[in-house]
Amino acid sequence: MIYQPEKECISREQLRALQLKRLQATVALEYKQVPMYRAMMDQKGVKPEDIRTLEDIRFLPFMNKTDLRDYYPFGLLAAPQSDIVRVQGSSGTTGKPIVVGYTQNDVDVWTEMVSRALAAAGAGRDDIVQVCYGYGLFTGGLGAHQGASALGAMVIPMSAGNTQRQIMMMRDLGSTVLCCTPSYATYLGETIREMGLVPGKDIRLKAGIFGAEPWSEEMRQRLEELLGIDALDIYGLTEIAGPGVAFECLEKHGMHVNEDHVIVEVIDPVTEQPLPYGTPGELVFTTITKTGQPMLRYRTHDICTLDDTPCPCGRTTVRMSRITGRTDDMLVIRGVNVFPSQIESVLVSIHGVAPHYLLEVDRVNSADTLEVKVELTEDMFSDTVSQIEAVRQLIAEQIKSVVGVQAKITLVPPRSIPRSEGKAKRVIDHRKY
Ligand code: DLL
């Protein structure tokens, strides 16, 4: 189903005219209200009046995650703080999360995008939507919740975890749509099968809307078989709007970008020049309807390809492929963004630990695992077993609290982690998507 055909199937000419009008308004707002961005534009010698066509977007400076860190928490707001009704956040490159302020308008825009995604999966007011994305600063839970509520569906706000309880509710309440990460969906599906429950009979799910981490066509097939559903991809990021920036329709042929709310570009990450449709590169988004913390040419570091060939579903928006990688070292572990630098900052702050470590990421029973192997100093290595155990526990607790992920900590003898002459190899990712 198409939630808003008049918007989602708009002609390309009308869309481009709308985008230009909205881009000009957003650039003017940003220039007037956000001193940091005004300084960046001044430095590049660009004024809001210079944006005369959509192509002129290339004159605008890029924004980065580091800007959100440097101007943390509210230095990038374009609206008075009293107009901000919500703060959402995600991991930054340091211990602090990046935070994004949303006005009511921004929450409404985001909700509309998620409702479109759910409707594209066939959801409507008769559906029962089980949301097992985490609720909180992470945008998954509240985003899916708002979108489903706006459709008039019944929402089960489960949040993440507690698998037995999830399955009990799914069965007893008859959930028809599942929203969670693809890895958690696989775990749920496997547990459902192990319990002897039969999709179609005991479980009424018809669709799953999975995102927040990379996944593959093979994983789609597995999920569709396990759960008897259509498994659809949804993409988004806190800085832009949370889930719903782009979503798949039942054609399963790339994710429709909500182009009336964002302008999407793919650039060469080195030369920073825009690339034509069909060429893989780094995704860059410009919000054109947000008022709280608009983002202009925000570099996501996600790699994908854009496709503007017509989709049989009738939507006219450009589609993005699955995310095939990152241009930086960010890992997504159980839907949580993790930067090796965050873990490093925890390790170096703990007495008795040397700054030599290796992160090993794997997938066991469909759940991501993180092992942190770290060297002890000579002094600590000769300490008692109980002192060493206390260090191990401290590292585990600090990583959980700073990074938000449970890690297995393995303490290894001094000089046992291979040294490198060039760039240190800190991460080994065994997962296959
Ligand atoms: O992950 C928002 C979200 C919630 C999307 C629920 C979909 C579903 P952040 O925590 O800010 O926001 O993380 C954003 O996660 O830059 C990608 O690297 C990754 N990511 C998000 N969706 C996908 C996806 C949410 N469908 C970062 N495929 C992004 C691959 C994804 N990676």
Boltz pocket constraint, residues with backbone or C-beta under 6 A from the ligand:
constraints:
  - pocket:
      binder: B
      contacts: [[A, 89], [A, 90], [A, 91], [A, 133], [A, 138], [A, 139], [A, 140], [A, 210], [A, 211], [A, 212], [A, 213], [A, 214], [A, 215], [A, 233], [A, 234], [A, 235], [A, 236], [A, 237], [A, 238], [A, 239], [A, 242], [A, 243], [A, 244], [A, 300], [A, 302], [A, 322], [A, 323], [A, 332], [A, 335], [A, 337]]
      max_distance: 6.0
